[in-house]
Amino acid sequence: QVQLVESGGGLVQAGGSLRLSCAASGTISSIKAMGWYRRGPENQRQLVARITSSGKTTFADSAKGRFTVSRGNGENTAHLQMSRLNPGDTGVYLCNVAHGPNWSQAWGQGTQVTVSS
């Protein structure tokens, strides 16, 4: 079983920055990708940013140019650096890991990001 622990959420004023971190532990075979999703108004998970084991990154249009995603020095960690935040970025951010030959999915509990205007 895989456990994901997120940290770094909080309250920030519009224009500010936050850095989210995710650490994966447990029974993990090779990590294929790590990413961040935001829970939408209908509880759906919307991709914010993702990075594969080869370093390929994918961003939501709203995140391009403002957010960066990276893997930590420990291979089972990932970071989301968010800059120029606006109230539209408010939400619960969920860490996701795809691992193993079948790209099995694991999810964190989420961390709240609130951007005040």
C-alpha positions as CSV (number, residue, x, y, z in Angstrom):
1,Q,0.0,0.0,0.0
2,V,1.2,3.5,-0.8
3,Q,0.9,6.4,1.5
4,L,1.1,10.0,0.3
5,V,1.7,12.9,2.7
6,E,1.1,16.4,1.4
7,S,2.3,19.6,3.0
8,G,2.6,23.3,2.3
9,G,-0.9,24.4,1.8
10,G,-2.3,27.5,3.5
11,L,-3.7,31.0,3.2
12,V,-2.0,33.5,0.9
13,Q,-2.9,36.8,-0.6
14,A,-3.4,37.2,-4.3
15,G,-0.1,37.6,-6.1
16,G,1.7,35.5,-3.5
17,S,3.4,32.1,-3.7
18,L,3.1,28.7,-2.1
19,R,5.1,25.5,-2.4
20,L,3.4,22.2,-2.0
21,S,5.3,19.0,-1.2
22,C,4.3,15.4,-1.5
23,A,6.2,12.4,0.0
24,A,5.3,8.9,-1.0
25,S,6.0,5.8,1.2
26,G,5.0,2.2,1.5
27,T,5.0,-0.5,-1.1
28,I,6.0,1.4,-4.2
29,S,7.3,-0.2,-7.3
30,S,8.8,2.1,-9.9
31,I,7.2,5.5,-9.9
32,K,6.0,6.5,-13.4
33,A,4.7,10.0,-12.5
34,M,3.8,12.3,-9.7
35,G,1.4,15.1,-9.9
36,W,-1.0,17.5,-8.4
37,Y,-4.8,17.7,-8.9
38,R,-7.3,20.1,-7.6
39,R,-10.8,19.0,-6.5
40,G,-13.4,20.7,-8.6
41,P,-16.9,22.0,-7.6
42,E,-18.4,18.6,-8.5
43,N,-15.7,16.8,-6.6
44,Q,-13.9,15.8,-9.8
45,R,-10.1,15.8,-9.8
46,Q,-8.7,18.4,-12.2
47,L,-5.0,18.1,-13.3
48,V,-2.9,21.0,-12.2
49,A,0.6,19.7,-13.0
50,R,2.4,16.4,-13.4
51,I,5.9,15.2,-13.9
52,T,6.9,11.8,-15.2
53,S,10.0,9.8,-14.3
54,S,11.7,11.0,-17.4
55,G,11.1,14.6,-16.5
56,K,8.2,15.3,-18.9
57,T,5.9,17.9,-17.4
58,T,2.2,18.6,-18.1
59,F,0.3,21.7,-16.8
60,A,-3.3,22.8,-16.8
61,D,-3.6,25.9,-19.0
62,S,-4.3,28.0,-15.9
63,A,-1.0,26.9,-14.4
64,K,1.3,27.4,-17.3
65,G,3.8,30.2,-16.7
66,R,3.0,30.4,-13.0
67,F,3.5,26.9,-11.6
68,T,6.5,24.6,-11.7
69,V,6.5,20.9,-10.8
70,S,9.6,19.0,-9.8
71,R,10.8,15.8,-8.2
72,G,12.8,16.0,-5.0
73,N,16.2,14.7,-4.3
74,G,14.5,11.7,-2.8
75,E,12.9,10.0,-5.7
76,N,9.6,9.6,-3.9
77,T,9.0,13.3,-3.4
78,A,7.5,15.9,-5.6
79,H,7.0,19.7,-5.3
80,L,4.6,22.1,-6.8
81,Q,5.8,25.7,-6.7
82,M,2.9,28.1,-7.3
83,S,3.5,31.7,-8.0
84,R,1.3,34.7,-8.8
85,L,-1.6,33.0,-7.1
86,N,-5.1,34.3,-7.6
87,P,-8.5,33.4,-6.0
88,G,-9.2,31.0,-8.8
89,D,-6.4,28.8,-7.5
90,T,-8.3,28.2,-4.3
91,G,-9.1,24.6,-3.6
92,V,-8.0,21.3,-2.2
93,Y,-4.8,20.0,-3.9
94,L,-4.3,16.3,-4.1
95,C,-1.0,14.6,-4.7
96,N,-1.1,11.7,-7.1
97,V,1.4,8.9,-7.8
98,A,1.3,6.5,-10.8
99,H,3.5,3.5,-10.1
100,G,4.3,0.0,-11.3
101,P,3.9,-1.6,-14.7
102,N,0.1,-0.8,-14.7
103,W,0.4,2.8,-13.6
104,S,-1.5,2.1,-10.5
105,Q,-2.9,5.2,-8.9
106,A,-2.5,6.4,-5.3
107,W,-3.9,9.6,-3.9
108,G,-3.2,11.8,-0.9
109,Q,-5.7,13.3,1.4
110,G,-5.3,16.7,0.0
111,T,-4.0,20.1,1.3
112,Q,-6.1,23.2,1.3
113,V,-4.9,26.3,-0.6
114,T,-6.8,29.5,-0.1
115,V,-6.0,32.6,-2.0
116,S,-7.6,35.8,-0.7
117,S,-8.2,38.8,-3.0
